Amino acid sequence: MANAILLLADGTVFHGKAGGKIGTTTGEICFNTGMTGYQEIFTDPSYTGQILVSTNVHIGNYGIHDDEMESEGIKIAGFICRNFNIPFSRQNAHQTIQAYFEQENLVAIHTLDTRALVQHIRERGAMNCIISSEIDDIDTLKQRLADTPSMKGLELSSRVSTQQPYFVGNPEAKYRIAVMDYGVKKNILRCFDERDCYLQVFPAKTEFEVVNDWNPSGYFLSNGPGDPASMPYAVATVKKMLEAGKPLFGICLGQQLLALAAGLPTYKLHHGHRGLNHPVKNLQTGRSEITSQNHGFGVLEQAVYDSPSILKATHLNLNDQTVEGLRLKNAPAFSVQYHPESSPGPHDSRYLFNDFLQLMA
């Protein structure tokens, strides 16, 4: 295997072996604590522009299956792991992780100390990085890395959104949901389809009037990548949706856009929340949920608590007390910061889809 180098923006260097395509890639480094579901993670549009570290030691050990994708291709900008397992154990897998990465032109590095790397990110925070298996000169890599834009202020949703509207489900279904595609995952659409919903999925920058002409029962704001504060077009659309008075549900980026439309600010987290094992407390029932998460931005907690007449927090992250759910008091609108559709992952939060249906009923 060829040698590879990982260089962080603070000058820290890790050496390892090359996986996937031989080449060079840049992006914001982040880590995911999930032990399964690596293929769903690779194809989650919310990871656009990010280089992913897996805290799980073995990646690739159960192969790649064509049905386990959350979008039409890999969305991460690069990959880092400890053990890059090319032989796989699952009989019905379609190909190895090496073949998959080569097919998708993804650059990876492995056989390095991912525990030390994750500890470094937790202490220093998210930052840009560069992986290369073709350049071994550190000064050259530093120059390439300096040209990589910061995730803060970066608008990415329109890049990953569908370019044309499309339909999902049975046209005779009970509910019609207008889905704003800021980077929507396939399993979110499946969860609605399973609940007798007919969906029209709209490009991120679709005008509200076009969406509303379809006469939906409710609006859904999807997950997606980038800085929500860089999406004034989406905030303007959400404001009009709230004025229309129909039920609205948001997930992840959808929560951040709902908060911005309600006048609350968002901010960049120190190192983000990503994994399948994050505990959240439902403040309405007092029960806890194990959740799947993937976000690097959040809604400013103090602003939520300072706005009791506008909205209330419904869910709380038990690791760091960040706000994980919101409900507006003057509109039938609510959101969560985590992913209730997680596939694979915990199903503790699937009730949220049913809550949305009850609002539309």
C-alpha positions, 0 to 999 in steps of 0.5 A, a space after each residue: 500500500 502507498 503511504 499517505 499523509 494527513 495534515 491538520 490546519 494547526 500543523 499537526 501531521 499524521 502518517 498512514 497508508 493510502 486507501 481508495 483513490 490515490 490523490 489529494 483531498 481537503 475539507 473540514 475534519 470531523 468524527 463519527 462514533 457509530 459502530 455500524 452504518 458506515 455506508 449510510 454515513 458516507 452517502 449522507 449529504 449532510 457530510 458534504 465538504 467534510 473529511 470523516 474520521 471513524 472512531 470504530 476500529 474496523 471499517 469495510 468488514 461487512 462490505 458494500 451493498 447497493 441498497 444501503 445508500 442515503 443518496 446517489 453517491 459518496 458525499 464525504 470529501 475524504 475518509 480516515 480510519 484505523 483498520 481498512 478491511 478490504 476482505 468482507 464477511 457478508 455474503 450478499 455484499 456487492 463489492 469491497 470498500 476499496 473498489 467502492 472508494 475507487 469507483 467514487 474517486 474517494 481519497 482515504 488514509 488508514 493505519 494511523 492512531 485514530 484515538 489520538 486524532 479524535 482526542 486532538 479534535 475534541 481538544 482543539 475543535 473542528 478545523 480544515 485538513 488535507 489528505 494526500 497519497 501523492 504529495 509528500 512535501 508538507 509545505 506544498 500541502 500547507 499551501 493547498 490547505 490554506 486555499 480550503 474555505 472554512 465551513 463557517 459561512 459556507 452554503 452547500 445545500 443548493 449544491 447537493 439538492 435535487 435540481 428538479 422536483 420529483 415525487 415519492 409515494 402513492 398519489 392517493 395517500 392521505 397526506 401531501 407533504 412538500 419536502 424542501 431538499 437541502 440534502 435530504 436522506 432517502 430514509 426520511 422519504 421512506 419513513 413518510 411513504 410508509 405512513 401514507 404520505 405522498 411527497 413532492 421533493 423540491 429543490 432548495 431554492 424553490 420559491 414558496 409560491 411554487 411549493 404552496 401551489 401544490 396545496 400540501 398538507 404540511 411542509 418538511 425541512 430536511 437535513 443538509 450541509 453547510 452553515 445555516 446562516 448562509 441560507 437567507 433564501 431558505 429562511 425567507 421561504 420558512 417565514 412564509 410557510 409559518 405565515 401560511 399556518 400549515 404544519 411544519 416539521 424540520 430535522 437537523 438543518 431544518 431545525 436551524 432554519 426554523 430557528 432563524 426564521 423565528 429570529 433566533 441565531 445559530 452558531 458553530 459547535 466546537 467539534 459537532 455531534 456525529 454518531 448513533 449513540 447520543 443521549 437526548 432527553 424529551 423534556 415533554 415526557 421526561 424520557 430519554 432517547 438514544 439518537 443518531 446525530 450529524 451536525 456541526 451547527 446548533 441553535 444558540 441555547 440562551 436565545 431559546 430560553 430568552 424567547 419563552 413567548 415564541 417557542 420552547 425547547 422540547 429536547 435536550 442533549 444529555 452530553 452537553 445540554 445543547 438544544 435538540 428540539 424546538 416547538 413554536 408557540 404561535 404556529 403548528 411547527 416543530 423540529 429536532 436537531 437529531 435524526 429520527 429516521 436513522 438507518 441503521 441506528 436507534 429507532 427511539 425517535 420514530 414517533 416524531 413522524 407520527 406527531 407530524 401526521 397528527 398535526 396535519 390531521 
